[in-house]
Each structure stands twice: as structure tokens, then as C-alpha cells.
Amino acid sequence: MVFPLLGVVAGVLAGLLGIGGGLVLVAALVWLLPLYGVPTEAAMHTALASSLASIVLTAASSAYSHHRRGSVMWPTVAWMVPGLLIGGWLGSGLAVFLDDAVLRWIVAGYCFIAGAQMAFGKPRNGGNQDAVPPPRGWPMTVAGSGIGAVSAVVGIGGGSMTVPLLVWLGSAPVRAVGTSSAGGVAIGIASALGYALHAPTGALPQHAVGYIYLPAAIGVAITSVLAAPYGTRLAHRISGTALKRVFAVFLAVMGLSIVIAG
């Protein structure tokens, strides 16, 4: 029952912040998975892999909800997807070989840095952000490869990098969130496949494909899909400034949780 409940939280956060709920899932699963027979030394890898696998459906649901409200910049998504796929695959391959403790500190440090950037960073362009053209071109593909790689290592859908980047480029926060959700689908697919195929044989005792713990991934995904539209509605009711502050506070809390879990 606990995994579906986590899915509700992840789904709301996916729609609200464009992150697929990945960071809260990783933080929660690191604590919970050992209770379900996952070896402690594999808990961080399993949390990352299971979070990314669930993000595929969560991000898709969130992206569809944002698309219906016109807040997905599809030209930007098209330019970023090739990089996101390549980066997600390579990043998951690297993460498999990193020590559990190293991964914990990488995830926590990432949360603090991204939260600070979102709280204090300023958009490059002024004026009407809704009128700013969607970012395009090969720089977005290059950015996508870096976002995909880091996302695979920290178990997220890329929103805490994609959203600040697009906001800095002048996009309205809600459009950045919607676009990030669409990109999260590509990250989830490539990264989850990487964790499944790069994992050593017999990485987990049962109910798993590589490092993906199926009860967690499936349980979270089912309910997160249903909850994501509610987060989307909330995102469209909150001002851009307030949305950035919520995002920053959320990241700081998740970083502290990861540190304490270690």
C-alpha cells in the first residue's frame, strides 16, 4: 500500500513542478526498500532505478495535462529529446558502477545546488514570458545530453535542471514545467533501460529487472498517473514567483532527507 501512496505524492509533484516526483521517490525509497528485502548496499541504486522507471508514466500523464493547457513547448522538446536519450543511457551506465555512499552525496549535493539556483536565479529576458519563443537549436540538444546524464545518476525526470534552464532563457515557469514533463518521458525510458541492462546479474534477489524493483515502480506509476493532473491544475493557479519558491524549498528538504538517510 505504501508504494501507491508514494505515487500520489509523486504525481502531484510531477504536475506541479515538472520533476516526475523523482527526488521525493528516491528519498522515500532509500528508507523503505531494505524493509522489502532489498540489500542495504543496493538500496540507493534500486531507489534510483525504480524512481526512473515509474517516471515514464508519471511524466507522460503530467505532459498530457500540460499539453491540454498549452504549456508544453514542443519545438524545445524535439530539440532536447536526442540528447536526453543519449545522456540518460550513459548516465545510468555510470551510476551502476558508483558506490552507494557516493551516489547519496551526489544526489544530496545536487538538490542543494539546484534549489539555490531556482531560488536566486533570474530569467535572462524581461517582459511577457508567455510571448518568448520556445528555445531551439543544437545547444538545447547538448543541454539535453547533460540533463539526461545527471538525471539518470540522481534518479529524476530532469525537471530541476530543465525548469531553471528554460526560466533563465526567459520562458514562463509554468511553460518550463510543462516542457520539462515531456522531456522526462525520454529520460525515464533511457535511464530505466540502462539500470535494467547495466546491472550485474542477480543484483536484486527477486521481483526485479536489473536494479528496477517492480513492486515499487509499478505501484508508484499506477497512482501517479491519476494524480498528475491535479498537480497541473495547481501549477496553473500559482504565480511564477511562488512556483519557483515552492520548487526551491522542495529541493532543499529532499537534499536533507538524503543526507540523513545516509
Residue, then its C-alpha position, 0 to 999 in steps of 0.5 A: m500500500v505504501f508504494p501507491l501512496l508514494g505515487v500520489v505524492a509523486g504525481v502531484l509533484a510531477g504536475l506541479l513542478g515538472i520533476g516526475g516526483g523523482l527526488v521525493l521517490v528516491a528519498a522515500l525509497v532509500w528508507l523503505l526498500p531494505l524493509y522489502g528485502v532489498p540489500t542495504e548496499a543496493a538500496m540507493h541504486t534500486a531507489l534510483a532505478s525504480s524512481l526512473a522507471s515509474i517516471v515514464l508514466t508519471a511524466a507522460s500523464s503530467a505532459y498530457s495535462h500540460h499539453r491540454r493547457g498549452s504549456v508544453m513547448w514542443p519545438t524545445v522538446a524535439w530539440m532536447v529529446p536526442g540528447l536526453l536519450i543519449g545522456g540518460w543511457l550513459g548516465s545510468g551506465l555510470a551510476v551502476f558502477l558508483d558506490d552507494a555512499v557516493l551516489r547519496w552525496i551526489v544526489a544530496g549535493y545536487c538538490f542543494i545546488a539546484g534549489a539555490q539556483m531556482a531560488f536566486g536565479k533570474p530569467r535572462n529576458g524581461g517582459n511577457q514570458d508567455a510571448v518568448p519563443p520556445p528555445r531551439g537549436w543544437p545547444m538545447t540538444v547538448a543541454g539535453s545530453g547533460i540533463g539526461a546524464v545527471s538525471a539518470v545518476v540522481g534518479i529524476g525526470g530532469g525537471s530541476m535542471t530543465v525548469p531553471l534552464l528554460v526560466w533563465l532563457g526567459s520562458a514562463p515557469v509554468r511553460a518550463v514545467g510543462t516542457s520539462s514533463a515531456g522531456g522526462v518521458a525520454i529520460g525515464i525510458a533511457s535511464a530505466l533501460g540502462y539500470a535494467l541492462h547495466a546491472p550485474t546479474g542477480a543484483l536484486p534477489q527477486h521481483a526485479v529487472g536489473y536494479i528496477y524493483l517492480p513492486a515499487a515502480i509499478g505501484v508508484a506509476i499506477t497512482s501517479v498517473l491519476a494524480a498528475p493532473y491535479g498537480t497541473r491544475l495547481a501549477h496553473r493557479i500559482s504565480g511564477t514567483a511562488l512556483k519557483r519558491v515552492f520548487a526551491v524549498f522542495l529541493a532543499v528538504m529532499g537534499l536533507s532527507i538524503v543526507i540523513a538517510g545516509 
